[in-house]
Amino acid sequence: MRNVYVGRAAADAAADRGWLLGHFKPVGDLRHSGDVEIKWGVHPRGERRARWTEGDRRTALLVLISGRFRLEFPDGDVVLSEQGDYVVWGPGVDHSWEAEEDAVVMTVRWPSVPGHRIPEE
């Protein structure tokens, strides 16, 4: 099929630290986008973000697929515990996270900003 991409989130996500779609995919790949980024995050219980994200210029949506997932914001924490729970935050909102149980989440953020990447530890 032309102009159609069929994939498997877990397998495709492994190539880009969970990210399925965004500016980092090769130009010409249907998953290349300067408008939006999508991540399939699989996190074992107790996994934490290595460091807080600070000064991000994007808006983000995180949806809980399964498990229990806590997002930390300067003004308080949000716990996602039921499938479909979600949180949206705007540009400039610092955040971090922890998987309180084995969790699968989908993150959508926009726009896709070339060069923006949290260093791996």
The 8 nearest C-alpha neighbors of each residue, nearest first, counted from 0:
[[1, 3, 2, 4, 5, 29, 6, 28],
 [0, 2, 3, 4, 29, 5, 28, 27],
 [1, 3, 0, 4, 29, 28, 27, 5],
 [4, 2, 1, 0, 5, 29, 28, 6],
 [5, 3, 6, 29, 2, 30, 0, 1],
 [6, 4, 3, 7, 8, 0, 11, 29],
 [7, 5, 8, 4, 11, 10, 9, 19],
 [6, 8, 10, 9, 11, 5, 12, 19],
 [7, 9, 11, 10, 12, 39, 6, 19],
 [8, 10, 12, 11, 7, 13, 39, 17],
 [9, 11, 12, 7, 13, 8, 14, 6],
 [12, 10, 8, 13, 9, 7, 14, 19],
 [13, 11, 17, 9, 18, 14, 19, 10],
 [12, 14, 11, 10, 17, 16, 15, 9],
 [13, 15, 12, 11, 16, 17, 10, 18],
 [16, 14, 18, 17, 13, 12, 19, 11],
 [17, 15, 13, 18, 14, 12, 40, 38],
 [18, 16, 12, 39, 38, 15, 40, 13],
 [17, 19, 38, 15, 12, 37, 16, 20],
 [20, 18, 12, 38, 37, 17, 11, 39],
 [19, 21, 30, 36, 37, 18, 31, 32],
 [22, 20, 36, 32, 31, 23, 111, 35],
 [21, 23, 32, 33, 31, 24, 111, 113],
 [24, 22, 21, 25, 31, 113, 20, 32],
 [25, 23, 31, 22, 21, 30, 26, 28],
 [26, 24, 28, 31, 27, 23, 22, 30],
 [27, 25, 28, 31, 24, 29, 22, 32],
 [26, 28, 25, 29, 31, 30, 24, 32],
 [27, 29, 30, 31, 26, 25, 24, 4],
 [30, 28, 31, 27, 4, 2, 3, 32],
 [29, 31, 20, 28, 24, 32, 21, 19],
 [32, 30, 24, 21, 22, 28, 29, 26],
 [33, 31, 21, 22, 34, 35, 30, 20],
 [32, 34, 111, 22, 35, 21, 110, 112],
 [33, 35, 110, 111, 32, 109, 36, 21],
 [34, 36, 109, 111, 110, 108, 21, 32],
 [37, 35, 21, 20, 108, 111, 107, 109],
 [38, 36, 107, 20, 19, 106, 18, 108],
 [39, 37, 18, 106, 17, 19, 105, 40],
 [40, 38, 105, 17, 104, 8, 18, 12],
 [39, 41, 104, 103, 17, 38, 105, 42],
 [42, 40, 103, 102, 39, 104, 43, 101],
 [41, 43, 102, 101, 98, 46, 40, 103],
 [44, 42, 101, 46, 45, 102, 98, 100],
 [43, 45, 100, 101, 98, 99, 46, 42],
 [44, 46, 98, 99, 43, 47, 97, 100],
 [47, 45, 98, 44, 97, 43, 42, 48],
 [48, 46, 97, 96, 49, 45, 98, 95],
 [47, 49, 50, 96, 95, 97, 46, 51],
 [48, 50, 47, 120, 51, 119, 95, 46],
 [51, 49, 48, 52, 95, 47, 117, 94],
 [50, 52, 95, 94, 53, 93, 48, 49],
 [53, 51, 93, 94, 95, 50, 55, 54],
 [54, 52, 93, 55, 51, 94, 91, 92],
 [53, 55, 91, 93, 56, 92, 52, 90],
 [54, 56, 91, 53, 57, 90, 52, 92],
 [57, 55, 90, 91, 54, 58, 89, 112],
 [58, 56, 90, 109, 55, 110, 108, 59],
 [57, 59, 89, 90, 109, 108, 88, 56],
 [60, 58, 108, 88, 87, 107, 57, 89],
 [61, 59, 87, 107, 106, 86, 108, 62],
 [60, 62, 106, 85, 86, 105, 107, 87],
 [63, 61, 85, 105, 104, 84, 83, 64],
 [64, 62, 104, 83, 84, 82, 65, 85],
 [63, 65, 82, 104, 103, 83, 62, 105],
 [66, 64, 103, 102, 82, 63, 67, 104],
 [67, 65, 102, 101, 100, 80, 103, 68],
 [66, 68, 80, 100, 99, 79, 102, 98],
 [69, 67, 98, 79, 99, 78, 97, 102],
 [70, 68, 78, 97, 96, 77, 79, 98],
 [71, 69, 96, 77, 76, 95, 78, 72],
 [70, 72, 76, 95, 94, 96, 75, 69],
 [71, 73, 94, 75, 74, 76, 93, 70],
 [72, 74, 75, 93, 71, 94, 76, 92],
 [75, 73, 72, 76, 71, 93, 92, 94],
 [76, 74, 72, 73, 71, 77, 70, 94],
 [75, 77, 71, 70, 72, 78, 69, 74],
 [76, 78, 70, 69, 71, 79, 75, 72],
 [79, 77, 69, 68, 80, 70, 76, 67],
 [78, 80, 68, 84, 67, 69, 81, 63],
 [79, 81, 67, 78, 66, 68, 82, 84],
 [82, 80, 84, 83, 79, 63, 65, 67],
 [81, 83, 64, 63, 65, 84, 80, 66],
 [82, 84, 63, 62, 81, 64, 85, 65],
 [85, 83, 79, 63, 81, 82, 62, 80],
 [86, 84, 62, 61, 63, 83, 79, 87],
 [85, 87, 61, 60, 88, 62, 84, 77],
 [88, 86, 60, 59, 61, 89, 85, 58],
 [89, 87, 59, 58, 92, 86, 60, 90],
 [88, 90, 58, 92, 91, 59, 57, 87],
 [89, 91, 56, 57, 58, 92, 55, 88],
 [90, 92, 54, 55, 56, 93, 89, 53],
 [93, 91, 90, 89, 94, 88, 54, 55],
 [94, 92, 53, 52, 72, 91, 54, 51],
 [95, 93, 72, 52, 71, 51, 92, 70],
 [94, 96, 51, 71, 48, 70, 52, 72],
 [97, 95, 70, 71, 69, 48, 47, 98],
 [96, 98, 47, 69, 46, 99, 68, 45],
 [97, 99, 68, 44, 100, 45, 46, 102],
 [98, 100, 67, 44, 68, 45, 97, 69],
 [101, 99, 44, 67, 98, 66, 102, 43],
 [100, 102, 43, 44, 66, 42, 98, 99],
 [103, 101, 66, 42, 65, 100, 67, 41],
 [102, 104, 41, 65, 64, 40, 42, 63],
 [105, 103, 63, 40, 64, 62, 39, 106],
 [104, 106, 39, 62, 38, 61, 40, 63],
 [105, 107, 61, 38, 37, 60, 62, 104],
 [108, 106, 37, 60, 36, 59, 61, 38],
 [109, 107, 59, 36, 58, 35, 60, 57],
 [110, 108, 35, 111, 57, 58, 34, 36],
 [109, 111, 34, 35, 57, 112, 108, 33],
 [110, 112, 33, 35, 34, 109, 36, 21],
 [111, 113, 115, 110, 114, 22, 33, 109],
 [114, 112, 115, 22, 111, 23, 33, 116],
 [113, 115, 116, 112, 23, 22, 111, 117],
 [116, 114, 113, 112, 117, 55, 111, 56],
 [115, 117, 118, 114, 113, 119, 112, 52],
 [116, 118, 119, 115, 52, 50, 49, 51],
 [119, 117, 116, 120, 49, 50, 115, 52],
 [120, 118, 117, 49, 116, 16, 50, 48],
 [119, 118, 49, 50, 117, 48, 47, 116]]
